[in-house]
C-alpha cells in the first residue's frame, strides 16, 4: 500500500469513519504522511465506522457531494480529468 500512495499522480481526499476501529490515529498519521495530504483533504464522518455508506448513508452522500467544492483551488491549466475525478479511499 505504501508504494501505491507514494506514486499517486492525482489529488486525493481521504474519507474515513470517525468511529472506525481500523483507522486509528497512527493509521491516519501514516496515510497523511504517505499521501502527502493537507488536513483540508482529510474528512471524517462522525458516528460512522468502517463501512461509511452502510453506517450512515445519508450523511456519507452529503459529505461526498461537498467534496467538489474544494476543487476550486486547482489551477486553471489542469485538465477536467484532474478536477472531476479525485480518488477517494
Residue pairs with C-beta under 8 A, 6 or more apart in sequence:
2 34
5 31
5 34
5 35
6 34
8 35
8 87
10 82
10 85
10 86
10 87
11 41
11 74
11 82
11 86
11 87
12 35
12 37
12 41
12 86
12 87
12 88
12 89
13 41
13 42
13 43
13 67
13 70
13 86
13 87
13 88
14 31
14 32
14 35
14 37
14 41
14 42
14 43
14 88
14 89
15 43
15 44
15 45
15 52
15 63
15 64
15 88
15 89
16 23
16 28
16 42
16 43
16 44
16 45
16 52
16 89
17 23
17 44
17 45
17 47
17 48
17 49
17 50
17 51
17 52
17 55
17 56
18 44
18 45
18 46
18 47
18 48
19 46
19 47
19 48
19 49
20 48
20 49
20 50
21 49
21 50
22 50
23 50
28 42
31 37
31 89
32 39
32 42
40 70
41 70
43 63
43 67
45 52
45 55
45 56
45 59
45 60
45 63
47 55
47 56
47 59
48 55
48 56
48 59
48 60
49 55
52 60
53 60
64 88
67 86
67 88
68 84
71 83
71 84
71 86
74 82
74 83
